[in-house]
């Protein structure tokens, strides 16, 4: 099979960054097309794209119906649907690829036709002031070591060996037949959810994980800097993932893996027992299959907080 690669770039008001992103993709010799989805931009983005289309044969620009703004997930999904490559990679409009981004990926895909995806490390470029903690945390987004594909789901879910970014991922276009597309109900964390689905449903292997092959641009308007937004949609992401795992009839240990993360965050975030009990029952109503999980019952708020609310019993037992 001839290797053909589509790079999908969603953009909304990305006039400051989009040209650099596009050029970083088109210079990669393995890339056969770059698809930019203009997600209803109101700045100079479209004018820049019109100019680049005249200069770059590989560049395709598409819009949603009536040029609406539909968000990152819907834009990536549109890009997937109109792509012609048998492999697909993603790039955010404020990020860019480095030289030889796909060289090793191509070798791995040619070596093993059973591979569904290859993940790599990415680095960071700050367009704003950054503190030392940010610089250290984002210097290299990657896993600590090569991970067996059969263990990848739980490891990424728990974060025990860090994680990788969608900018560093290249996949066979057929993978979406297994996982479905990005969840359009998620404003953020949609890439995390899809990567977890891929890790569970497909075969992902490590590529270059010790040096960056792409760069994340960090600036004042990055959505991932919005902690409150991510806090809200983190739960939405886990709910969506849990529903998908149950719907696809995965064994109880996979359901437990998602529940473990979900209840860990609930424990960290909440101090109100009544709210947590209400949430527990809501989760059970939404996902009745949870009744099969011993972990789910062990996570009942009164059980988790029993020492706090039943101190006399524990004092007597001592």
C-alpha positions in Angstrom: 0.0 0.0 0.0 1.3 3.4 -1.0 1.8 5.6 2.1 -0.4 8.8 1.8 -0.8 11.1 4.7 -3.4 13.8 5.5 -2.7 16.4 8.1 -5.8 17.9 9.6 -5.7 21.4 11.1 -8.8 23.0 12.7 -8.5 26.8 13.1 -10.6 29.5 14.7 -9.2 33.0 14.6 -5.7 31.8 14.2 -4.3 34.6 12.1 -1.1 34.8 14.2 -0.2 31.2 14.0 -1.9 29.4 11.1 0.7 30.1 8.4 3.5 28.6 10.5 1.5 25.5 11.2 0.7 24.9 7.6 4.2 25.4 6.4 5.5 23.0 9.0 3.2 20.4 7.6 3.6 20.8 3.9 7.4 20.6 4.1 7.2 17.1 5.4 7.9 14.8 2.4 5.5 12.1 3.6 2.5 14.6 3.7 0.3 14.4 0.6 -2.4 16.9 1.7 -3.0 19.5 4.4 -6.6 20.0 5.3 -7.4 23.2 7.1 -10.9 23.5 8.5 -11.8 27.2 9.0 -14.2 27.0 11.9 -16.0 30.3 11.4 -13.0 32.6 11.9 -13.8 36.3 12.1 -10.2 37.6 11.9 -7.8 37.6 9.0 -7.5 33.8 8.9 -9.5 33.2 5.7 -7.5 35.9 3.9 -4.3 34.2 4.8 -5.7 30.8 3.7 -6.8 32.2 0.4 -3.3 33.4 -0.3 -1.6 30.2 0.8 -4.0 28.1 -1.4 -2.6 29.9 -4.4 1.0 29.0 -3.3 0.6 25.5 -1.9 -0.9 22.7 -4.1 -1.1 20.3 -1.1 -3.4 22.7 0.8 -7.2 22.2 1.0 -9.5 24.6 2.9 -12.9 23.5 4.0 -15.8 25.0 6.1 -18.8 23.8 7.9 -22.2 24.4 6.3 -22.9 28.2 6.2 -19.4 28.7 7.6 -20.6 28.2 11.1 -18.3 27.9 14.2 -18.9 24.3 15.4 -15.8 23.7 17.6 -12.6 21.7 17.5 -14.2 18.2 17.5 -16.7 18.9 14.7 -13.9 20.5 12.7 -11.5 17.6 13.1 -14.3 15.2 12.2 -15.0 17.1 9.1 -11.3 16.9 8.2 -11.3 13.2 8.7 -14.4 12.7 6.5 -12.9 14.7 3.5 -9.4 13.4 3.8 -8.0 11.1 1.2 -4.8 9.8 2.9 -4.6 6.3 4.3 -2.9 7.8 7.3 -4.0 10.8 9.3 -2.2 13.2 11.7 -3.5 16.2 13.5 -2.0 19.6 14.3 -3.5 22.5 16.2 -3.4 25.9 14.5 -1.1 27.4 17.1 1.3 24.4 17.1 3.9 23.3 14.5 5.8 20.2 13.4 9.6 19.9 13.4 11.8 18.4 10.7 11.4 14.7 10.1 8.1 14.6 12.0 6.9 11.5 10.1 10.1 9.8 9.0 10.2 7.2 11.8 6.4 6.7 11.7 6.6 5.7 8.1 9.3 3.1 8.9 7.2 1.6 11.7 4.1 1.4 9.6 6.0 -0.3 6.8 7.6 -2.7 9.2 4.4 -3.8 10.8 1.1 -3.6 9.0 -0.8 -4.5 12.1 0.0 -1.2 13.8 -2.9 1.3 14.0 -1.0 4.3 15.3 2.4 5.7 16.4 2.8 8.2 19.2 5.7 10.6 19.7 7.0 13.3 22.0 6.2 17.0 21.6 7.9 20.1 23.0 6.8 23.6 23.8 7.3 27.2 22.6 6.0 30.0 24.9 4.6 33.0 23.2 4.0 34.5 26.6 5.8 34.7 29.9 6.1 31.4 31.7 7.1 30.4 35.2 9.7 27.7 35.9 7.0 25.1 36.8 5.3 25.6 33.4 8.5 25.3 31.6 9.5 22.1 33.4 6.0 20.6 33.1 5.6 21.3 29.3 9.2 20.9 28.2 8.5 17.5 26.9 5.1 15.9 26.6 5.7 12.2 26.3 5.5 8.8 28.0 8.4 7.8 30.3 9.1 4.6 28.4 7.8 2.4 25.6 4.5 0.8 26.7 3.0 -2.6 25.6 0.0 -1.7 23.5 -2.2 -4.1 25.6 -1.4 -2.1 28.8 -1.6 1.4 27.3 -5.2 2.1 28.1 -4.9 1.7 31.9 -1.5 3.4 32.0 -2.7 6.5 30.1 -5.9 6.5 32.1 -4.1 6.6 35.5 -1.2 8.7 34.2 1.4 6.4 35.8 3.9 6.9 33.0 2.7 10.3 31.8 0.9 10.7 28.5 1.3 11.9 24.9 -0.4 14.6 22.8 -2.5 14.4 19.7 0.1 16.5 17.8 2.5 13.6 18.2 0.1 10.9 17.0 -0.2 9.4 13.5 -2.9 6.8 12.8 -4.2 4.6 10.1 -7.4 6.2 8.7 -9.3 3.0 9.3 -8.9 3.3 13.0 -12.0 5.5 13.2 -14.1 2.6 12.0 -13.1 1.0 15.4 -13.3 4.0 17.7 -15.7 6.4 16.1 -14.9 10.1 15.8 -14.2 12.9 18.3 -17.0 13.5 20.7 -18.6 16.8 19.6 -20.3 17.3 23.0 -16.9 17.9 24.6 -15.5 21.4 24.4 -12.1 20.3 25.7 -10.6 16.9 26.5 -12.1 15.4 23.3 -8.6 14.4 22.1 -7.9 12.7 25.5 -11.1 10.7 25.2 -10.3 9.6 21.6 -6.8 8.6 22.4 -8.0 6.5 25.3 -10.5 4.8 23.0 -7.7 4.1 20.5 -5.5 2.7 23.2 -8.3 0.3 24.2 -9.6 -0.6 20.7 -6.5 -0.5 18.5 -2.8 -1.1 18.5 -0.7 2.0 19.3 3.1 1.8 19.6 5.7 4.3 20.6 7.8 6.1 18.1 10.3 8.9 19.1 9.6 9.5 22.8 12.8 11.1 24.0 13.0 14.1 21.8 10.2 16.4 20.3 8.9 15.9 16.8 6.3 18.7 17.2 5.9 21.9 19.2 2.9 23.1 21.2 2.5 26.9 21.1 1.5 28.3 24.5 -0.1 31.8 24.6 -2.7 33.8 26.4 -5.7 32.4 24.6 -4.9 28.6 25.0 -8.0 26.7 26.1 -5.8 24.2 28.0 -4.8 27.0 30.3 -8.4 27.3 31.5 -8.4 25.1 34.6 -12.0 25.6 35.4 -13.1 24.6 31.9 -11.1 21.5 32.0 -12.4 20.7 35.5 -16.0 20.7 34.2 -15.3 18.7 31.0 -13.0 16.3 32.7 -16.0 14.7 34.2 -17.9 14.9 31.0 -15.1 13.1 29.3 -15.0 10.3 31.8 -18.8 9.9 31.6 -18.6 9.7 27.8 -15.7 7.2 28.0 -17.5 5.1 30.6 -20.6 5.0 28.4 -18.6 4.0 25.4 -16.7 1.2 27.3 -20.0 -0.2 28.6 -21.7 0.1 25.2 -18.8 -1.8 23.5 -19.2 -4.7 26.0 -15.7 -4.4 27.6 -15.1 -6.6 30.6 -15.7 -5.3 34.1 -12.0 -4.5 34.7 -12.0 -1.9 32.0 -15.2 -0.4 33.4 -13.4 -0.4 36.8 -10.4 1.4 35.4 -12.6 4.3 34.2 -14.6 4.3 37.5 -11.4 4.4 39.5 -10.2 7.6 37.8 -13.7 9.1 38.0 -14.0 8.6 41.8 -10.5 9.6 42.4 -11.2 13.1 41.0 -14.5 13.2 42.8 -12.7 12.5 46.1 -10.2 15.3 45.4 -12.7 17.9 44.3 -15.7 17.5 46.6 -16.3 17.8 50.4 -20.1 17.6 50.4 -21.3 14.1 51.3 -24.9 14.7 50.1 -23.7 15.9 46.7 -21.5 12.9 46.3 -24.3 10.5 47.3 -26.5 12.2 44.8 -23.8 11.9 42.1 -23.3 8.2 42.9 -26.9 7.4 42.3 -27.0 9.6 39.2 -24.1 7.6 37.7 -25.8 4.3 38.5 -29.0 5.5 36.7 -27.0 6.7 33.7 -25.0 3.4 33.6 -26.9 0.5 35.2 -24.1 -1.9 34.2 -22.1 -0.3 37.1 -24.2 -2.5 39.4 -21.9 -5.4 38.4 -18.8 -3.5 39.7 -17.6 -4.2 43.2 -15.5 -1.1 42.9 -18.6 1.0 42.2 -20.1 -0.1 45.5 -16.9 0.4 47.4 -16.9 3.9 46.1 -20.2 4.8 47.7 -19.5 8.1 49.5 -20.6 6.8 53.0 -18.1 3.9 52.6 -15.3 6.1 51.4 -15.9 8.7 54.2 -16.9 6.2 56.9 -14.1 7.1 59.3 -15.2 10.7 59.2 -18.9 10.1 59.7 -18.8 7.0 61.9 -15.9 7.9 64.2 -17.3 6.1 67.3 -17.4 2.7 65.6 -13.8 3.0 64.5 -12.8 4.2 67.9 -14.5 1.2 69.5 -12.9 -1.2 67.0 -9.4 0.0 68.0 
